[in-house]
Amino acid sequence: MTQPALQRVLLVDDDKVTNLMHGRLIRRSGLIGQIDVATDGVAALEYLQARTDAGDGWPELILLDINMPRMDGFEFLESYAALPAECGRAETLIIMLSTSVLRADHARAEADPHVHAFVSKPLASDDIVRFVHAAQSRRVH
């Protein structure tokens, strides 16, 4: 069995169906070894903190929804930016996902230095391939 291109992805989305669909797409690609899920920004930050505390690496890829309860994607990004860089931020690629057609959401996501791309949901298999290649090139540089 070949080694996956990326070890881990974190899906941050409160929609179970979306997580199921994206998880299935990722598994079928064979490009990512482990899929973890957080249902909002608070849970995602707790997940990252737990991995840091355990001495485990962060996911190379985070797929982040905008609209979630407790803490939305933009609020997550604000807290994420305050985390120490040595935690793994430099190697983690964040893709913001949404069904939003609001230009303001697109512009805000594109202006955030931690967001690599803004993509409409649901994802397609070629999106996963693109994200994996982008995450790999980020890791190399």
C-alpha positions as CSV (number, residue, x, y, z in Angstrom):
1,M,0.0,0.0,0.0
2,T,1.4,3.4,-0.9
3,Q,1.8,6.3,1.5
4,P,-0.9,9.0,1.2
5,A,0.3,12.4,-0.1
6,L,-0.9,14.1,3.1
7,Q,-1.2,12.5,6.5
8,R,-4.3,14.4,7.8
9,V,-7.1,16.7,6.9
10,L,-9.5,18.5,9.3
11,L,-13.0,19.1,8.1
12,V,-14.6,22.1,10.0
13,D,-18.3,22.1,9.2
14,D,-21.5,21.7,11.1
15,D,-23.3,20.0,8.3
16,K,-23.1,16.2,8.7
17,V,-24.1,15.5,5.1
18,T,-21.4,17.8,3.8
19,N,-18.8,16.1,6.0
20,L,-20.0,12.7,4.9
21,M,-19.7,13.7,1.2
22,H,-16.3,15.4,1.5
23,G,-15.0,12.5,3.6
24,R,-16.1,10.0,1.0
25,L,-14.5,12.1,-1.7
26,I,-11.2,12.3,0.2
27,R,-11.2,8.6,1.0
28,R,-11.8,7.8,-2.7
29,S,-8.9,10.0,-3.7
30,G,-6.5,8.0,-1.6
31,L,-4.4,11.1,-1.2
32,I,-5.0,11.8,2.5
33,G,-4.5,9.2,5.3
34,Q,-6.7,10.5,8.2
35,I,-9.9,12.6,8.1
36,D,-10.8,14.4,11.3
37,V,-14.0,16.4,11.8
38,A,-14.9,19.4,14.0
39,T,-18.4,20.8,13.9
40,D,-17.5,24.5,14.6
41,G,-14.6,26.8,15.2
42,V,-14.4,26.2,18.9
43,A,-14.2,22.4,18.4
44,A,-11.5,23.0,15.7
45,L,-9.4,25.1,18.0
46,E,-9.8,22.5,20.8
47,Y,-8.7,19.8,18.4
48,L,-5.6,21.8,17.3
49,Q,-4.7,22.5,21.0
50,A,-5.1,18.8,21.9
51,R,-2.8,17.8,19.1
52,T,-0.3,20.4,20.2
53,D,-0.5,19.3,23.8
54,A,0.1,15.7,22.8
55,G,3.1,16.7,20.6
56,D,1.3,15.5,17.5
57,G,1.5,17.4,14.2
58,W,-1.3,19.5,12.9
59,P,-3.3,18.5,9.7
60,E,-1.7,19.7,6.5
61,L,-5.1,20.7,5.2
62,I,-8.1,22.4,6.9
63,L,-11.4,22.7,5.0
64,L,-13.2,25.4,6.8
65,D,-16.9,26.3,6.4
66,I,-18.0,29.9,7.0
67,N,-21.4,29.6,8.6
68,M,-21.4,27.5,11.8
69,P,-22.8,27.8,15.3
70,R,-20.8,28.9,18.4
71,M,-17.8,30.1,16.3
72,D,-18.0,30.7,12.5
73,G,-15.1,30.3,10.1
74,F,-14.1,34.0,10.2
75,E,-14.0,33.9,14.0
76,F,-12.0,30.8,13.9
77,L,-9.5,32.5,11.6
78,E,-9.1,35.4,14.1
79,S,-8.3,32.9,16.9
80,Y,-6.1,30.8,14.6
81,A,-4.0,33.9,13.8
82,A,-3.2,34.4,17.5
83,L,-1.8,30.9,17.9
84,P,1.9,30.5,18.1
85,A,3.5,29.9,14.7
86,E,5.5,27.0,16.0
87,C,2.3,25.0,16.5
88,G,2.1,24.2,12.9
89,R,0.4,27.1,11.2
90,A,3.1,27.6,8.6
91,E,2.6,24.0,7.2
92,T,-1.2,24.0,7.4
93,L,-3.2,25.0,4.3
94,I,-6.7,26.4,4.9
95,I,-9.4,26.3,2.2
96,M,-12.5,28.3,3.1
97,L,-15.7,26.6,1.9
98,S,-19.2,28.0,1.6
99,T,-22.4,28.0,-0.2
100,S,-22.5,31.8,0.2
101,V,-22.8,33.9,-2.9
102,L,-22.1,37.1,-1.0
103,R,-19.2,38.9,-2.6
104,A,-18.3,40.3,0.9
105,D,-17.6,36.7,2.1
106,H,-15.4,36.0,-0.8
107,A,-13.5,39.2,-0.4
108,R,-13.0,38.7,3.3
109,A,-11.8,35.2,2.9
110,E,-9.4,36.1,0.1
111,A,-8.0,39.0,2.2
112,D,-7.1,36.7,5.1
113,P,-3.4,35.7,4.9
114,H,-4.2,32.3,6.4
115,V,-6.7,31.4,3.7
116,H,-5.3,29.8,0.6
117,A,-8.5,29.8,-1.4
118,F,-12.3,30.3,-1.2
119,V,-14.2,27.5,-2.8
120,S,-18.0,26.8,-3.2
121,K,-19.4,23.7,-1.7
122,P,-19.7,20.9,-2.5
123,L,-16.2,20.0,-3.5
124,A,-15.3,17.9,-6.5
125,S,-12.5,15.3,-6.8
126,D,-10.3,17.7,-8.8
127,D,-10.6,20.2,-5.9
128,I,-9.1,17.6,-3.5
129,V,-6.2,16.9,-5.9
130,R,-5.6,20.7,-6.2
131,F,-5.6,21.2,-2.5
132,V,-3.3,18.2,-1.8
133,H,-0.8,19.5,-4.4
134,A,-0.9,23.0,-2.9
135,A,-0.4,21.6,0.6
136,Q,2.5,19.5,-0.5
137,S,4.2,22.5,-2.2
138,R,3.7,24.6,1.0
139,R,5.3,21.9,3.0
140,V,8.4,21.7,0.7
141,H,9.0,25.5,0.8
